[in-house]
Structure formats: structure tokens, C-alpha cells
């Protein structure tokens, strides 16, 4: 008797009977296996991309897709979507996009099964060359599509890598995402397919092997679901729930300086960047004579100033509180450019790029005339993370969306560079003059002197005059102004009012800016050009 090991013998009769199965059954089995493999591969890819997002700051394909779509929506569609999703306006679309991505991965599993055309039952657990080549081609094609489609979005990195490195790591992240998907798809599909019967191996052993093979795919699916849910929970634990936070007056009085914790906050992100300062750089590039970059410590050695500047969101309605004032410290854009030899003659615009992928541009001469500030301190302390740490832009006279946070690049160009708000169609001119009545509220006492007070703001144009009416705007009285903290801040005003008759009064205010232009009475909503009109409140005198 020979000691040479014998090759397992395939039961040819059983194999022949399998081959004779109807074509529809073969397609059904292969299709179901493809769908199952696609589900396992999608979930494992989601887990991998979640790990890269949380640990390395690489944006997920879902976030890249969301940013891409937002730039291609017009402002009215964007607002309708915000209203539709309400308080879940960021998390719900991302969740739906995630489910859609998983669903697409499942469908691609079916597509994969059709392409590889594996004859069943199969002889072994190892994928054939055709299966490996198909999965490799699939992952390369998906990566190329992702890079080409999201090229502009790839530059972001939530730990603060410079733009070029951010683009490289994001592209590598896509390759790894789709690489995990392709490998798991190939292996899981083969694991799920029926096996040929081997005559030399007991039937119960073969059945156990087939069961274990399929159970391993099921375990991957369960693990993928658990991992996905865990990572989503961890992601949402860092959600920027403070988005849209307003700065209401204290006891009906607006403090001249808003504390950092109460300063209004608006962000485009579901989870804001958490920059790693050792990775972050400020790049000064484009049409400057001597391009360069700074680490955080170098930046703080530049000549700096402190200045009070008021910020107002374009979504701030008449009489609302998406407006705040702080004392900011940093280097002016003019000084920064002087450090690099100044701008080249063809430089007409300045574009600001940020860690989270946000960017915007403005005419260079207007930004220099406004004496824009690149700030790293706020009210005497290091810039808080939610307000743009380590560096943000302050352009007096412009709405908040044109004062970007988490700045990483200043680039001079000869053309306008579109961004999220400009691409959607939002107004991008000087902010409108506004005024607000903070007190009194609701009631006043007959025959007593009542102080009517509030604030007025016109950006860097300043405030020349505030007028108040107690009869809905027929007769106007000039209010007294408190000194402004700077040319770029709001002004507090007050007017002593003595109501002589009981009844209901309508208090109205209006402001005149430093150029002599009176605030418009035309009522206009915030979308898309910023709110205008007079603030009115009803007061009962008794």
C-alpha cells in the first residue's frame, strides 16, 4: 500500500446532477450569495471608514458626498430641505446617505456575481483569478470615480493637515474604503457559494465546513452592524449640537462684549474639526511675491493687534440674536501679506480655505480696506474650538459666513473662487444696517419714565444715529448712543419714554449708518439676501 496522500475525489455523479439544475436556480443562488457578500463588504467598509474619520480625521465618503451635493443645491432647495428635516437637518441626511451607500454596496455585490459568472457548486474556498481581478477592477474604478467626483472636497482633513496632504490622505482613505469592500466581497461571495461534494470526505464534515463558511460571513455582517452602530454613536457624541446658538440679552440688556460661551455659533458641520496643532499649518500662497507657511508658534510671533468686532449671521432675522461681539487678537491680512512681499499686480481676490473644506473669496481691495483680521485669541484666551481654533478670519462689514473658521490657507487669485454659500446663491455683499429693541418687554407703567433701549449695527460703516417711535413709526425721537467699542462693533442706545395715556403702544426703532444712509423699512426675510425692516414690539401701558 502506498503512503502517498490521495487527492479528494469529487462525486462526479452528484456534480453532474448539480450542473443540470435549471439556469434560474443557478442565477438565484449566485444572486443571493452576491447580495449577502455585498452586505458584509459594505458594513466592513463602513466600519473602516468610521475608524479613519475618528482617529485620523479623514472624511468619510458620506461626508464628501454631502458636501458635494450641498454645493450643487440652490439656496431655496437648501432651505426647503432644512425645513423638511427640522432639528435633524444634518444627521438625518447623513444617515440616509449612509444607508444608501450600504444599499449600493449590496447591489454591487449582485453586479459582481453577474460579472464573475462562477459555476456552482464550486470546488474550493479560494477565489479564482477572475474573481480577484473583478474585485480589484471594481475597487480601482470606485476609487477613481470618488477622486474625480469629490476632488474639491478631498482637501479637507478634520485634524488639520494642510490642503495638499489632506487631499492625498482623503484619496488614500477612499482607496482603503473600497479596498476593504472589494476584498471582503470577493472572499465572502466564495464562502457563501455551495460546495461540490467530495466522495472521500464524510458528508457531515462537508456540511459542517459549509455551515462554518457561511456562519463566518454572517458573523462579519453582525460584527459590521455592531461596529457601524458603535462608530455612529461615537461620531454623534461629538455632534456640534450648539449649531444655531443665539446670544440673547441678559435681563433685557445686551452686554457690549459677549462671553465666549454665549457668542452665537453657526457651523456647516455635523461634527466640527478638532485640529491637532502639530499637524496644522497656515499657508500663504497664490499671487504673492514670496509664498510661505507658518506653524502655530511662528504665527503668534507676527505683529498682532486686538480689536472689538461684531459678527452677525446672514440668517439673523429682524430683532433676533444671531449677533455677538468679542475682542479678537491676531494679525491683519495687510500685515501678513507684507511679510511675504505683498501681492502681485494681477491679484484681484483673496480666497480663504479651511480645515473642514469650507472656502470663500472676496475682492482683495475690499478685504484690505476693511482691515481684515486673522485671529487666534478671543476675549483674551486662546480661540475656542467651536469658534475656529487655531485661526479664523474676521472681515468687518460682512456677514458671518464670510468670516470663516479653522483657517488653513490664504490664497491670492485673479478670479473669484466659489464656495458653499456663493454657489447656492446667498447674498455676498456688505451687511445691512440693523437695529433692535431689547427693553422694555410687554408692559410699562403709566406716567413713569421707561427706558427704551437696544443695539444697532452697520458693520464697519458705524452708527451715526438711532431713532425710536412709540406710535408705530409716525413720530420719531432721537435716542442717545453709548460710545462704540470700535468702528466695527454694534452701538448700544437708549431713549427715555414717558407714556401719558394707557393702552397698547407699538415701539419701533431705526438706525442711520456712518455714511448717512437710513436703515430700510422694506421687510425682507433672511433668505437669500439677509433680513431687512424695522424691529417692532408691542407694549401695554396701564
C-alpha positions in Angstrom: 0.0 0.0 0.0 1.3 3.4 -1.0 1.8 6.1 1.7 1.3 8.9 -0.9 -1.7 11.1 0.1 -4.7 10.7 -2.1 -6.5 13.7 -3.6 -10.1 14.0 -2.5 -12.4 12.5 -5.1 -15.3 14.6 -6.3 -18.5 12.7 -6.6 -18.9 13.2 -10.4 -22.5 11.9 -10.4 -23.6 14.4 -7.8 -21.7 17.1 -9.6 -23.3 16.2 -12.9 -26.8 16.4 -11.3 -25.9 19.9 -9.9 -24.8 21.2 -13.3 -28.1 20.1 -14.7 -30.0 22.4 -12.3 -32.2 24.9 -14.1 -30.4 28.2 -15.0 -32.9 30.2 -13.0 -31.9 28.3 -9.8 -28.2 28.9 -10.5 -28.8 32.6 -11.0 -30.9 32.8 -7.9 -28.3 31.1 -5.7 -25.5 33.2 -7.1 -27.6 36.4 -6.8 -28.4 35.8 -3.2 -24.8 35.0 -2.4 -23.8 38.2 -4.2 -26.2 40.2 -2.2 -25.1 38.7 1.1 -21.4 39.2 0.3 -22.2 42.8 -0.8 -23.9 43.5 2.6 -20.9 42.1 4.5 -18.4 44.0 2.4 -20.4 47.3 2.8 -20.6 47.0 6.5 -16.9 46.3 7.0 -16.1 49.2 4.7 -18.3 51.5 6.8 -16.5 50.4 9.9 -13.2 51.0 8.3 -14.1 54.5 7.1 -15.6 55.4 10.5 -12.3 54.4 12.2 -10.3 56.6 9.8 -12.7 59.5 10.4 -12.5 59.4 14.1 -8.8 58.6 14.5 -7.1 60.2 11.5 -9.6 62.9 10.5 -10.1 61.6 7.0 -13.6 62.5 5.8 -16.0 59.6 5.0 -17.4 59.1 1.5 -20.8 60.0 3.0 -19.5 63.4 4.2 -17.7 64.0 0.9 -21.0 63.2 -0.9 -22.9 65.5 1.4 -20.5 68.4 0.8 -20.6 67.8 -2.9 -24.4 67.8 -3.0 -24.8 71.0 -0.8 -22.7 73.0 -3.3 -24.9 72.0 -6.1 -28.2 72.9 -4.4 -29.8 76.3 -4.9 -30.5 78.3 -1.8 -34.3 77.7 -1.9 -33.9 74.0 -2.2 -31.4 74.0 0.6 -33.9 75.9 2.9 -36.7 73.5 2.0 -34.6 70.6 3.0 -33.7 72.2 6.3 -37.4 72.8 7.0 -38.2 69.2 6.0 -35.7 67.6 8.3 -36.1 70.1 11.1 -33.9 69.5 14.1 -32.3 66.6 12.3 -31.3 68.6 9.3 -27.7 67.4 9.4 -27.8 63.9 11.0 -30.9 62.7 9.0 -29.5 63.3 5.5 -26.1 61.8 6.5 -27.9 58.8 7.9 -29.9 58.4 4.7 -26.8 58.7 2.7 -25.1 56.1 4.8 -28.0 53.7 4.3 -28.0 54.5 0.6 -24.2 53.7 0.4 -24.7 50.4 2.1 -27.6 49.6 -0.2 -25.5 50.5 -3.2 -22.8 48.2 -1.9 -25.3 45.3 -1.6 -26.5 45.9 -5.2 -22.8 46.0 -6.4 -22.5 42.5 -4.8 -25.2 41.3 -7.3 -23.4 43.1 -10.1 -20.1 41.3 -9.1 -21.9 37.9 -9.1 -23.1 38.6 -12.6 -19.6 39.6 -13.9 -17.6 36.7 -12.4 -20.1 34.0 -13.5 -18.9 31.4 -11.1 -20.2 27.9 -11.9 -21.8 26.2 -8.9 -21.1 24.1 -6.9 -17.5 25.4 -6.5 -14.6 23.2 -5.7 -12.8 25.2 -3.0 -12.8 28.2 -0.8 -10.2 30.2 -2.7 -11.5 32.8 -5.2 -10.3 32.2 -8.7 -8.2 34.7 -10.7 -11.3 36.1 -12.4 -12.9 36.9 -9.1 -9.8 38.6 -7.7 -9.4 40.6 -10.9 -13.0 41.7 -10.9 -12.8 42.9 -7.3 -9.6 44.7 -8.0 -11.0 46.5 -11.0 -14.1 47.3 -9.1 -12.2 49.0 -6.2 -10.0 50.9 -8.6 -12.9 52.2 -10.6 -14.8 53.2 -7.5 -11.8 55.0 -6.1 -11.2 56.9 -9.4 -14.9 57.9 -9.6 -14.7 59.1 -6.0 -11.5 61.1 -6.5 -12.7 62.7 -9.7 -16.2 63.5 -8.3 -15.1 64.7 -5.0 -11.8 66.3 -6.0 -12.7 69.7 -4.5 -13.9 68.1 -1.3 -10.9 65.9 -0.8 -8.8 68.7 0.6 -10.4 68.6 4.0 -8.9 66.9 7.0 -10.5 67.3 10.4 -7.2 67.0 12.3 -5.8 70.0 10.3 -3.5 68.6 7.7 -2.5 71.1 5.0 -4.7 71.1 1.9 -2.4 69.1 -0.4 -1.7 66.5 2.3 -5.4 66.4 3.1 -6.2 65.6 -0.5 -3.7 62.8 -0.6 -4.9 61.2 2.7 -8.5 61.5 1.6 -7.8 59.8 -1.7 -5.9 57.1 0.2 -8.9 56.8 2.5 -11.2 56.2 -0.4 -8.8 53.6 -1.8 -8.8 51.8 1.6 -12.6 52.1 1.9 -13.1 50.5 -1.5 -10.2 48.1 -1.0 -11.8 46.6 2.1 -15.1 46.4 0.2 -13.5 44.6 -2.7 -11.5 42.1 -0.7 -14.4 41.2 1.6 -16.8 41.0 -1.3 -14.5 38.5 -3.1 -13.9 36.3 -0.1 -17.4 36.4 1.3 -19.0 35.6 -2.1 -16.9 32.5 -2.5 -17.6 31.5 1.2 -21.3 31.6 0.6 -21.4 29.6 -2.6 -22.5 25.9 -2.5 -19.6 23.4 -2.4 -19.0 20.4 -4.6 -19.4 17.0 -2.9 -16.1 15.2 -2.2 -16.6 11.5 -2.1 -13.6 10.9 0.2 -14.8 13.3 2.9 -17.8 12.3 5.1 -21.0 14.2 4.3 -21.4 15.6 7.8 -17.8 17.0 7.7 -18.5 18.7 4.4 -21.8 20.1 5.8 -20.1 21.4 8.8 -17.4 23.2 6.7 -20.1 24.7 4.5 -22.0 25.9 7.6 -18.9 27.3 9.2 -18.0 29.1 6.0 -21.5 30.8 5.8 -21.5 31.4 9.5 -18.3 33.4 9.2 -19.9 35.7 6.7 -23.0 36.0 9.0 -20.6 36.9 11.8 -19.0 39.5 9.6 -22.4 41.0 9.0 -23.3 41.0 12.6 -20.0 42.5 13.6 -20.3 45.1 10.8 -23.7 46.1 12.1 -22.4 46.4 15.7 -19.3 48.3 14.6 -21.3 50.7 12.4 -23.7 51.4 15.2 -20.9 52.0 17.7 -19.0 54.3 15.4 -22.1 56.2 14.5 -22.8 56.7 18.2 -19.2 57.8 18.9 -19.5 60.2 15.9 -22.7 61.7 17.2 -21.3 62.1 20.7 -19.2 64.8 19.2 -22.0 66.4 17.3 -22.0 70.2 17.0 -25.3 70.5 18.8 -24.5 74.1 19.5 -25.1 75.0 15.9 -27.5 77.9 15.6 -27.0 79.0 19.3 -28.0 82.6 19.8 -26.8 85.3 22.2 -29.9 86.7 24.0 -29.7 89.8 26.2 -29.3 89.5 29.9 -32.3 90.9 31.8 -33.3 92.7 28.6 -29.9 94.4 28.3 -27.2 93.4 25.7 -23.7 93.4 27.2 -21.2 95.3 25.0 -18.9 92.2 24.9 -20.3 88.7 24.5 -18.7 86.0 26.6 -17.1 83.1 24.6 -19.6 80.6 25.9 -22.6 82.8 24.8 -21.2 84.1 21.5 -23.5 82.9 18.7 -22.4 79.8 16.8 -23.3 78.5 13.3 -21.5 75.7 11.6 -21.8 73.7 8.4 -20.5 70.6 10.1 -22.3 67.8 11.9 -19.0 67.3 13.8 -16.6 70.2 13.9 -12.9 69.8 13.3 -10.6 69.0 16.3 -7.3 70.2 14.9 -4.0 68.7 16.0 -1.8 71.7 16.3 1.4 69.8 15.4 -0.2 68.9 12.0 -1.7 72.3 11.3 -0.1 74.9 9.0 -1.2 78.3 7.7 -0.2 78.6 4.0 0.1 81.9 2.3 0.2 81.2 -1.4 -1.1 82.2 -4.9 -0.3 85.6 -6.3 2.1 86.8 -3.6 5.7 87.6 -4.1 7.1 85.2 -1.6 4.7 82.3 -0.7 5.3 80.6 2.6 3.7 78.8 5.6 3.6 79.1 9.4 3.3 76.7 12.3 1.1 77.9 15.1 4.1 79.2 17.2 5.5 81.1 14.3 2.2 82.7 13.5 1.9 84.2 17.0 5.3 85.9 16.6 3.9 88.1 13.9 2.9 91.7 14.7 -0.6 91.5 16.2 -3.4 93.7 17.3 -6.6 93.4 19.4 -9.9 94.8 18.2 -13.5 94.5 19.1 -15.5 93.2 16.1 -19.2 92.3 15.9 -20.3 89.3 13.9 -23.8 88.8 12.5 -25.1 85.7 10.8 -26.9 86.2 7.5 -29.7 84.1 9.0 -30.2 86.7 11.7 -33.8 87.8 11.5 -35.0 91.3 12.4 -34.9 91.5 16.2 -33.2 88.2 16.6 -29.9 87.3 18.4 -27.6 85.6 15.9 -25.2 88.5 16.5 -22.4 88.9 19.1 -19.3 91.0 19.8 -15.9 89.9 21.0 -12.4 91.3 21.3 -10.2 89.4 18.8 -6.4 89.3 18.7 -4.4 88.4 15.6 -2.5 89.6 12.6 -4.2 91.8 10.0 -4.2 90.4 6.5 -2.3 93.5 5.3 0.5 92.8 7.7 0.6 89.2 6.8 0.9 89.9 3.1 3.6 92.5 3.8 5.6 89.6 5.5 5.5 87.9 2.0 6.5 90.9 -0.1 2.9 92.0 -0.9 0.6 90.9 -3.6 1.4 90.6 -7.3 -0.3 93.2 -9.6 -2.7 90.6 -11.1 -4.1 89.6 -7.6 -7.7 90.7 -7.5 -9.3 88.3 -5.0 -8.3 86.6 -1.7 -9.6 83.1 -1.1 -9.7 81.6 2.4 -9.6 77.8 2.7 -10.4 75.9 5.9 -9.8 72.6 7.6 -13.4 71.4 7.2 -13.4 72.0 3.4 -15.2 75.4 3.7 -13.9 78.1 1.5 -14.9 81.6 0.3 -13.4 84.5 -1.6 -13.8 88.3 -1.7 -12.3 91.2 -3.6 -8.8 91.8 -2.2 -9.1 95.6 -2.1 -12.3 95.4 -0.2 -10.9 93.0 2.4 -7.8 95.1 2.8 -10.0 98.3 3.2 -11.9 96.6 5.9 -8.6 95.8 7.7 -9.5 92.0 7.9 -8.0 90.2 10.9 -6.7 86.6 11.2 -7.4 85.9 14.9 -6.0 83.3 17.2 -7.4 84.7 20.5 -10.9 85.7 21.6 -11.7 87.8 24.6 -8.2 87.3 26.0 -8.0 83.5 25.7 -6.9 81.0 23.0 -9.6 80.8 20.3 -12.2 78.2 21.4 -12.5 75.1 19.2 -16.1 75.9 18.1 -15.1 79.4 17.1 -12.3 78.3 14.8 -9.2 77.2 16.7 -6.5 77.7 15.8 -7.2 80.6 13.4 -10.2 82.3 12.0 -10.9 85.2 9.6 -12.7 88.4 10.6 -13.8 90.7 7.8 -15.7 93.7 9.3 -18.8 94.6 7.4 -19.5 91.1 6.1 -21.9 88.5 7.3 -20.6 85.6 9.4 -20.4 83.1 6.6 -17.7 85.3 5.1 -15.7 85.2 8.3 -14.6 81.5 8.0 -13.3 79.4 10.9 -10.5 76.8 11.1 -8.4 78.7 8.5 -5.5 76.8 6.9 -4.8 78.7 3.6 -4.8 82.3 2.3 -4.5 82.4 -1.4 -4.5 85.4 -3.7 -6.0 84.8 -7.1 -7.0 86.7 -10.3 -10.6 85.3 -10.2 -13.5 84.8 -7.8 -13.4 81.3 -6.2 -16.9 79.9 -5.5 -17.8 78.3 -2.2 -20.8 76.8 -0.4 -22.8 80.0 0.1 -21.9 81.7 -3.1 -22.6 78.6 -5.1 -26.0 78.2 -3.5 -26.9 81.8 -4.4 -26.7 83.6 -1.0 -26.0 87.3 -0.9 -22.4 88.2 -0.6 -22.3 92.0 -0.3 -22.0 94.3 2.7 -24.3 93.5 5.6 -27.5 95.5 6.0 -27.9 98.1 8.8 -30.0 96.7 11.6 -31.3 97.8 15.0 -33.1 96.0 17.8 -35.2 96.9 20.9 -34.1 94.8 23.9 -36.3 96.5 26.5 -38.9 97.1 27.7 -40.9 94.0 27.1 -44.7 93.5 27.3 -45.7 96.1 29.9 -44.9 99.7 31.1 -46.3 101.9 33.8 -48.4 104.9 33.1 -46.7 108.3 33.8 -43.3 106.7 34.7 -40.1 107.2 32.8 -39.4 104.0 30.8 -36.0 103.4 29.3 -36.3 102.0 25.8 -33.0 100.5 24.8 -31.3 98.1 22.5 -28.5 97.9 19.9 -27.8 99.0 16.4 -25.2 97.7 13.9 -24.0 98.5 10.4 -20.7 96.7 10.2 -17.6 98.8 9.6 -19.8 101.7 8.5 -20.6 102.5 12.1 -23.7 104.1 13.5 -24.5 107.8 13.3 -28.0 107.9 14.8 -30.8 105.8 16.2 -34.4 106.9 16.3 -37.3 105.5 18.2 -41.1 105.8 17.7 -43.8 105.0 20.2 -46.7 105.2 17.7 -45.7 102.6 15.1 -43.4 104.9 13.1 -45.3 108.2 12.7 -43.3 110.4 15.0 -39.6 109.7 15.6 -37.4 110.6 18.6 -33.6 110.5 18.5 -32.0 108.1 21.0 -28.8 108.6 22.9 -25.8 106.5 21.8 -23.2 104.9 24.0 -19.6 105.1 22.7 -18.8 102.2 20.3 -16.0 99.9 21.3 -14.6 100.2 17.7 -15.7 101.2 14.3 -16.5 97.6 13.7 -19.0 96.9 16.5 -22.6 97.4 17.4 -23.7 100.5 19.3 -25.9 100.5 22.4 -28.7 103.1 22.5 -31.4 104.2 24.9 -34.4 106.7 24.9 -36.3 107.8 27.9 -40.1 107.4 27.3 -42.9 108.7 29.5 -46.2 107.2 28.3 -49.1 109.6 29.1 -52.1 107.5 28.2 -52.9 103.9 29.0 -53.3 101.5 26.1 -51.2 99.5 23.6 -48.2 101.1 22.0 -46.0 99.9 19.1 -42.4 100.7 19.7 -40.2 100.9 16.5 -36.5 101.7 16.0 -34.4 102.5 13.0 -30.7 103.4 12.6 -28.6 105.6 10.3 -25.2 104.3 9.4 -21.9 106.3 9.4 -22.4 107.2 5.7 -25.7 108.8 6.4 -27.9 106.1 4.9 -31.0 105.3 6.9 -31.9 101.7 7.6 -34.5 100.5 5.1 -38.1 99.9 6.2 -38.6 97.3 3.4 -39.4 94.0 5.0 -37.3 91.2 3.7 -36.6 87.7 5.0 -33.2 86.2 5.7 -33.2 84.0 2.5 -31.2 84.6 0.4 -30.2 88.3 0.9 -30.3 88.9 4.7 -33.2 90.3 6.6 -34.2 93.9 6.5 -37.0 96.0 8.0 -37.7 97.8 11.3 -37.9 95.9 14.6 -41.3 96.5 16.3 -42.6 95.4 19.7 -46.0 95.8 21.4 -46.1 97.3 24.9 -49.2 97.5 27.1 -49.3 100.6 29.3 -51.6 100.6 32.3 
